[in-house]
Amino acid sequence: MGNKLDILHDYQETVAKIAELDDVCMRISNSKRGRHLLSAYDEKKRDVEEEREQLEIILEAMNAAED
């Protein structure tokens, strides 16, 4: 397991990636040609959200251990 700053950095990256995937999904859903790609991007977003949740759990545990 990495240190807290590494995990926090990874968490922030997942938050940014989710925002990016949300934007891509929005643009795809608004186009007629890209609708078939939407499910693939939705799956990527779910994977990144799961990673973010795991990192959040780790950060909360680290914060609790510091207290």
Jmol script that loads the backbone (N, CA, C; Angstrom):
load data "model"
ATOM      1  N   MET A   1       0.851  -1.173   0.000  1.00  0.00           N
ATOM      2  CA  MET A   1       0.000   0.000   0.000  1.00  0.00           C
ATOM      3  C   MET A   1       0.895   1.235   0.000  1.00  0.00           C
ATOM      4  N   GLY A   2       0.522   2.228  -0.762  1.00  0.00           N
ATOM      5  CA  GLY A   2       1.295   3.450  -0.843  1.00  0.00           C
ATOM      6  C   GLY A   2       1.051   4.341   0.357  1.00  0.00           C
ATOM      7  N   ASN A   3       1.758   5.436   0.375  1.00  0.00           N
ATOM      8  CA  ASN A   3       1.532   6.360   1.481  1.00  0.00           C
ATOM      9  C   ASN A   3       0.284   7.191   1.213  1.00  0.00           C
ATOM     10  N   LYS A   4      -0.114   7.934   2.220  1.00  0.00           N
ATOM     11  CA  LYS A   4      -1.366   8.682   2.144  1.00  0.00           C
ATOM     12  C   LYS A   4      -1.373   9.674   0.987  1.00  0.00           C
ATOM     13  N   LEU A   5      -0.266  10.360   0.759  1.00  0.00           N
ATOM     14  CA  LEU A   5      -0.223  11.342  -0.331  1.00  0.00           C
ATOM     15  C   LEU A   5      -0.372  10.671  -1.694  1.00  0.00           C
ATOM     16  N   ASP A   6       0.228   9.498  -1.864  1.00  0.00           N
ATOM     17  CA  ASP A   6       0.077   8.759  -3.123  1.00  0.00           C
ATOM     18  C   ASP A   6      -1.373   8.347  -3.336  1.00  0.00           C
ATOM     19  N   ILE A   7      -1.996   7.859  -2.273  1.00  0.00           N
ATOM     20  CA  ILE A   7      -3.387   7.422  -2.372  1.00  0.00           C
ATOM     21  C   ILE A   7      -4.298   8.613  -2.626  1.00  0.00           C
ATOM     22  N   LEU A   8      -4.041   9.722  -1.952  1.00  0.00           N
ATOM     23  CA  LEU A   8      -4.830  10.933  -2.179  1.00  0.00           C
ATOM     24  C   LEU A   8      -4.686  11.406  -3.620  1.00  0.00           C
ATOM     25  N   HIS A   9      -3.474  11.349  -4.147  1.00  0.00           N
ATOM     26  CA  HIS A   9      -3.234  11.725  -5.541  1.00  0.00           C
ATOM     27  C   HIS A   9      -4.011  10.804  -6.487  1.00  0.00           C
ATOM     28  N   ASP A  10      -3.962   9.505  -6.237  1.00  0.00           N
ATOM     29  CA  ASP A  10      -4.711   8.548  -7.059  1.00  0.00           C
ATOM     30  C   ASP A  10      -6.206   8.823  -6.985  1.00  0.00           C
ATOM     31  N   TYR A  11      -6.693   9.142  -5.789  1.00  0.00           N
ATOM     32  CA  TYR A  11      -8.106   9.457  -5.601  1.00  0.00           C
ATOM     33  C   TYR A  11      -8.488  10.682  -6.432  1.00  0.00           C
ATOM     34  N   GLN A  12      -7.669  11.722  -6.368  1.00  0.00           N
ATOM     35  CA  GLN A  12      -7.948  12.941  -7.133  1.00  0.00           C
ATOM     36  C   GLN A  12      -7.929  12.663  -8.634  1.00  0.00           C
ATOM     37  N   GLU A  13      -7.044  11.787  -9.061  1.00  0.00           N
ATOM     38  CA  GLU A  13      -7.009  11.414 -10.479  1.00  0.00           C
ATOM     39  C   GLU A  13      -8.287  10.690 -10.886  1.00  0.00           C
ATOM     40  N   THR A  14      -8.815   9.828 -10.011  1.00  0.00           N
ATOM     41  CA  THR A  14     -10.053   9.123 -10.357  1.00  0.00           C
ATOM     42  C   THR A  14     -11.222  10.089 -10.436  1.00  0.00           C
ATOM     43  N   VAL A  15     -11.252  11.083  -9.556  1.00  0.00           N
ATOM     44  CA  VAL A  15     -12.318  12.092  -9.599  1.00  0.00           C
ATOM     45  C   VAL A  15     -12.259  12.852 -10.925  1.00  0.00           C
ATOM     46  N   ALA A  16     -11.065  13.231 -11.347  1.00  0.00           N
ATOM     47  CA  ALA A  16     -10.902  13.938 -12.622  1.00  0.00           C
ATOM     48  C   ALA A  16     -11.286  13.040 -13.795  1.00  0.00           C
ATOM     49  N   LYS A  17     -10.916  11.762 -13.729  1.00  0.00           N
ATOM     50  CA  LYS A  17     -11.238  10.824 -14.810  1.00  0.00           C
ATOM     51  C   LYS A  17     -12.748  10.637 -14.924  1.00  0.00           C
ATOM     52  N   ILE A  18     -13.443  10.564 -13.789  1.00  0.00           N
ATOM     53  CA  ILE A  18     -14.901  10.436 -13.809  1.00  0.00           C
ATOM     54  C   ILE A  18     -15.526  11.652 -14.476  1.00  0.00           C
ATOM     55  N   ALA A  19     -15.044  12.841 -14.154  1.00  0.00           N
ATOM     56  CA  ALA A  19     -15.566  14.060 -14.782  1.00  0.00           C
ATOM     57  C   ALA A  19     -15.326  14.032 -16.286  1.00  0.00           C
ATOM     58  N   GLU A  20     -14.148  13.577 -16.687  1.00  0.00           N
ATOM     59  CA  GLU A  20     -13.823  13.473 -18.113  1.00  0.00           C
ATOM     60  C   GLU A  20     -14.741  12.466 -18.809  1.00  0.00           C
ATOM     61  N   LEU A  21     -14.955  11.316 -18.182  1.00  0.00           N
ATOM     62  CA  LEU A  21     -15.829  10.301 -18.773  1.00  0.00           C
ATOM     63  C   LEU A  21     -17.274  10.782 -18.828  1.00  0.00           C
ATOM     64  N   ASP A  22     -17.710  11.535 -17.813  1.00  0.00           N
ATOM     65  CA  ASP A  22     -19.052  12.125 -17.850  1.00  0.00           C
ATOM     66  C   ASP A  22     -19.205  13.031 -19.061  1.00  0.00           C
ATOM     67  N   ASP A  23     -18.178  13.849 -19.312  1.00  0.00           N
ATOM     68  CA  ASP A  23     -18.210  14.766 -20.446  1.00  0.00           C
ATOM     69  C   ASP A  23     -18.271  13.997 -21.765  1.00  0.00           C
ATOM     70  N   VAL A  24     -17.445  12.969 -21.889  1.00  0.00           N
ATOM     71  CA  VAL A  24     -17.440  12.157 -23.115  1.00  0.00           C
ATOM     72  C   VAL A  24     -18.799  11.490 -23.307  1.00  0.00           C
ATOM     73  N   CYS A  25     -19.343  10.932 -22.239  1.00  0.00           N
ATOM     74  CA  CYS A  25     -20.646  10.266 -22.332  1.00  0.00           C
ATOM     75  C   CYS A  25     -21.737  11.244 -22.752  1.00  0.00           C
ATOM     76  N   MET A  26     -21.669  12.460 -22.230  1.00  0.00           N
ATOM     77  CA  MET A  26     -22.661  13.476 -22.592  1.00  0.00           C
ATOM     78  C   MET A  26     -22.572  13.799 -24.080  1.00  0.00           C
ATOM     79  N   ARG A  27     -21.346  13.973 -24.575  1.00  0.00           N
ATOM     80  CA  ARG A  27     -21.178  14.284 -26.000  1.00  0.00           C
ATOM     81  C   ARG A  27     -21.604  13.114 -26.878  1.00  0.00           C
ATOM     82  N   ILE A  28     -21.283  11.908 -26.459  1.00  0.00           N
ATOM     83  CA  ILE A  28     -21.658  10.721 -27.240  1.00  0.00           C
ATOM     84  C   ILE A  28     -23.170  10.572 -27.276  1.00  0.00           C
ATOM     85  N   SER A  29     -23.814  10.763 -26.137  1.00  0.00           N
ATOM     86  CA  SER A  29     -25.268  10.569 -26.095  1.00  0.00           C
ATOM     87  C   SER A  29     -26.000  11.608 -26.926  1.00  0.00           C
ATOM     88  N   ASN A  30     -25.354  12.751 -27.160  1.00  0.00           N
ATOM     89  CA  ASN A  30     -25.968  13.798 -27.970  1.00  0.00           C
ATOM     90  C   ASN A  30     -25.702  13.628 -29.464  1.00  0.00           C
ATOM     91  N   SER A  31     -24.933  12.602 -29.828  1.00  0.00           N
ATOM     92  CA  SER A  31     -24.678  12.377 -31.247  1.00  0.00           C
ATOM     93  C   SER A  31     -25.352  11.087 -31.696  1.00  0.00           C
ATOM     94  N   LYS A  32     -25.778  11.062 -32.927  1.00  0.00           N
ATOM     95  CA  LYS A  32     -26.450   9.877 -33.457  1.00  0.00           C
ATOM     96  C   LYS A  32     -25.452   8.765 -33.741  1.00  0.00           C
ATOM     97  N   ARG A  33     -24.255   9.116 -34.165  1.00  0.00           N
ATOM     98  CA  ARG A  33     -23.265   8.109 -34.560  1.00  0.00           C
ATOM     99  C   ARG A  33     -22.618   7.415 -33.376  1.00  0.00           C
ATOM    100  N   GLY A  34     -22.549   8.078 -32.234  1.00  0.00           N
ATOM    101  CA  GLY A  34     -21.762   7.542 -31.134  1.00  0.00           C
ATOM    102  C   GLY A  34     -22.519   6.774 -30.075  1.00  0.00           C
ATOM    103  N   ARG A  35     -23.788   6.551 -30.277  1.00  0.00           N
ATOM    104  CA  ARG A  35     -24.578   5.895 -29.232  1.00  0.00           C
ATOM    105  C   ARG A  35     -24.074   4.504 -28.885  1.00  0.00           C
ATOM    106  N   HIS A  36     -23.537   3.774 -29.860  1.00  0.00           N
ATOM    107  CA  HIS A  36     -23.051   2.418 -29.576  1.00  0.00           C
ATOM    108  C   HIS A  36     -21.804   2.436 -28.693  1.00  0.00           C
ATOM    109  N   LEU A  37     -21.087   3.560 -28.659  1.00  0.00           N
ATOM    110  CA  LEU A  37     -19.910   3.686 -27.797  1.00  0.00           C
ATOM    111  C   LEU A  37     -20.275   4.007 -26.350  1.00  0.00           C
ATOM    112  N   LEU A  38     -21.484   4.471 -26.153  1.00  0.00           N
ATOM    113  CA  LEU A  38     -21.895   4.934 -24.833  1.00  0.00           C
ATOM    114  C   LEU A  38     -21.786   3.845 -23.776  1.00  0.00           C
ATOM    115  N   SER A  39     -22.174   2.634 -24.101  1.00  0.00           N
ATOM    116  CA  SER A  39     -22.112   1.569 -23.095  1.00  0.00           C
ATOM    117  C   SER A  39     -20.673   1.272 -22.693  1.00  0.00           C
ATOM    118  N   ALA A  40     -19.734   1.351 -23.628  1.00  0.00           N
ATOM    119  CA  ALA A  40     -18.325   1.115 -23.306  1.00  0.00           C
ATOM    120  C   ALA A  40     -17.803   2.193 -22.357  1.00  0.00           C
ATOM    121  N   TYR A  41     -18.150   3.440 -22.610  1.00  0.00           N
ATOM    122  CA  TYR A  41     -17.703   4.518 -21.730  1.00  0.00           C
ATOM    123  C   TYR A  41     -18.406   4.456 -20.379  1.00  0.00           C
ATOM    124  N   ASP A  42     -19.666   4.043 -20.370  1.00  0.00           N
ATOM    125  CA  ASP A  42     -20.365   3.867 -19.098  1.00  0.00           C
ATOM    126  C   ASP A  42     -19.671   2.808 -18.246  1.00  0.00           C
ATOM    127  N   GLU A  43     -19.231   1.733 -18.879  1.00  0.00           N
ATOM    128  CA  GLU A  43     -18.527   0.677 -18.152  1.00  0.00           C
ATOM    129  C   GLU A  43     -17.195   1.190 -17.601  1.00  0.00           C
ATOM    130  N   LYS A  44     -16.464   1.954 -18.418  1.00  0.00           N
ATOM    131  CA  LYS A  44     -15.206   2.543 -17.941  1.00  0.00           C
ATOM    132  C   LYS A  44     -15.463   3.438 -16.735  1.00  0.00           C
ATOM    133  N   LYS A  45     -16.525   4.230 -16.813  1.00  0.00           N
ATOM    134  CA  LYS A  45     -16.854   5.138 -15.720  1.00  0.00           C
ATOM    135  C   LYS A  45     -17.176   4.353 -14.453  1.00  0.00           C
ATOM    136  N   ARG A  46     -17.937   3.274 -14.577  1.00  0.00           N
ATOM    137  CA  ARG A  46     -18.257   2.453 -13.404  1.00  0.00           C
ATOM    138  C   ARG A  46     -16.987   1.878 -12.775  1.00  0.00           C
ATOM    139  N   ASP A  47     -16.060   1.433 -13.617  1.00  0.00           N
ATOM    140  CA  ASP A  47     -14.790   0.893 -13.110  1.00  0.00           C
ATOM    141  C   ASP A  47     -14.009   1.951 -12.329  1.00  0.00           C
ATOM    142  N   VAL A  48     -13.957   3.162 -12.874  1.00  0.00           N
ATOM    143  CA  VAL A  48     -13.221   4.239 -12.206  1.00  0.00           C
ATOM    144  C   VAL A  48     -13.938   4.647 -10.919  1.00  0.00           C
ATOM    145  N   GLU A  49     -15.269   4.640 -10.931  1.00  0.00           N
ATOM    146  CA  GLU A  49     -16.015   4.962  -9.715  1.00  0.00           C
ATOM    147  C   GLU A  49     -15.740   3.931  -8.621  1.00  0.00           C
ATOM    148  N   GLU A  50     -15.655   2.660  -8.997  1.00  0.00           N
ATOM    149  CA  GLU A  50     -15.325   1.617  -8.024  1.00  0.00           C
ATOM    150  C   GLU A  50     -13.930   1.839  -7.446  1.00  0.00           C
ATOM    151  N   GLU A  51     -12.986   2.202  -8.308  1.00  0.00           N
ATOM    152  CA  GLU A  51     -11.626   2.481  -7.842  1.00  0.00           C
ATOM    153  C   GLU A  51     -11.623   3.664  -6.875  1.00  0.00           C
ATOM    154  N   ARG A  52     -12.382   4.700  -7.219  1.00  0.00           N
ATOM    155  CA  ARG A  52     -12.475   5.875  -6.348  1.00  0.00           C
ATOM    156  C   ARG A  52     -13.044   5.495  -4.983  1.00  0.00           C
ATOM    157  N   GLU A  53     -14.079   4.655  -4.977  1.00  0.00           N
ATOM    158  CA  GLU A  53     -14.681   4.233  -3.717  1.00  0.00           C
ATOM    159  C   GLU A  53     -13.685   3.460  -2.860  1.00  0.00           C
ATOM    160  N   GLN A  54     -12.897   2.586  -3.491  1.00  0.00           N
ATOM    161  CA  GLN A  54     -11.885   1.831  -2.748  1.00  0.00           C
ATOM    162  C   GLN A  54     -10.830   2.766  -2.157  1.00  0.00           C
ATOM    163  N   LEU A  55     -10.401   3.741  -2.949  1.00  0.00           N
ATOM    164  CA  LEU A  55      -9.412   4.703  -2.460  1.00  0.00           C
ATOM    165  C   LEU A  55      -9.981   5.555  -1.330  1.00  0.00           C
ATOM    166  N   GLU A  56     -11.253   5.892  -1.435  1.00  0.00           N
ATOM    167  CA  GLU A  56     -11.900   6.677  -0.388  1.00  0.00           C
ATOM    168  C   GLU A  56     -11.932   5.887   0.924  1.00  0.00           C
ATOM    169  N   ILE A  57     -12.226   4.599   0.842  1.00  0.00           N
ATOM    170  CA  ILE A  57     -12.236   3.740   2.031  1.00  0.00           C
ATOM    171  C   ILE A  57     -10.849   3.704   2.671  1.00  0.00           C
ATOM    172  N   ILE A  58      -9.827   3.558   1.838  1.00  0.00           N
ATOM    173  CA  ILE A  58      -8.453   3.518   2.351  1.00  0.00           C
ATOM    174  C   ILE A  58      -8.093   4.841   3.017  1.00  0.00           C
ATOM    175  N   LEU A  59      -8.443   5.959   2.366  1.00  0.00           N
ATOM    176  CA  LEU A  59      -8.136   7.273   2.945  1.00  0.00           C
ATOM    177  C   LEU A  59      -8.857   7.478   4.274  1.00  0.00           C
ATOM    178  N   GLU A  60     -10.118   7.054   4.348  1.00  0.00           N
ATOM    179  CA  GLU A  60     -10.865   7.186   5.596  1.00  0.00           C
ATOM    180  C   GLU A  60     -10.220   6.356   6.699  1.00  0.00           C
ATOM    181  N   ALA A  61      -9.772   5.153   6.364  1.00  0.00           N
ATOM    182  CA  ALA A  61      -9.108   4.299   7.353  1.00  0.00           C
ATOM    183  C   ALA A  61      -7.795   4.928   7.812  1.00  0.00           C
ATOM    184  N   MET A  62      -7.060   5.502   6.880  1.00  0.00           N
ATOM    185  CA  MET A  62      -5.795   6.156   7.242  1.00  0.00           C
ATOM    186  C   MET A  62      -6.049   7.362   8.143  1.00  0.00           C
ATOM    187  N   ASN A  63      -7.084   8.130   7.825  1.00  0.00           N
ATOM    188  CA  ASN A  63      -7.422   9.289   8.654  1.00  0.00           C
ATOM    189  C   ASN A  63      -7.840   8.847  10.050  1.00  0.00           C
ATOM    190  N   ALA A  64      -8.614   7.780  10.132  1.00  0.00           N
ATOM    191  CA  ALA A  64      -9.049   7.270  11.432  1.00  0.00           C
ATOM    192  C   ALA A  64      -7.856   6.771  12.246  1.00  0.00           C
ATOM    193  N   ALA A  65      -6.896   6.158  11.575  1.00  0.00           N
ATOM    194  CA  ALA A  65      -5.710   5.647  12.269  1.00  0.00           C
ATOM    195  C   ALA A  65      -4.840   6.783  12.798  1.00  0.00           C
ATOM    196  N   GLU A  66      -4.880   7.927  12.121  1.00  0.00           N
ATOM    197  CA  GLU A  66      -4.088   9.080  12.560  1.00  0.00           C
ATOM    198  C   GLU A  66      -4.687   9.740  13.795  1.00  0.00           C
ATOM    199  N   ASP A  67      -6.004   9.608  13.949  1.00  0.00           N
ATOM    200  CA  ASP A  67      -6.688  10.270  15.081  1.00  0.00           C
ATOM    201  C   ASP A  67      -6.438   9.593  16.384  1.00  0.00           C
TER     202      ASP A  67
END
end "model"
wireframe off; spacefill off
backbone 0.3
color backbone group
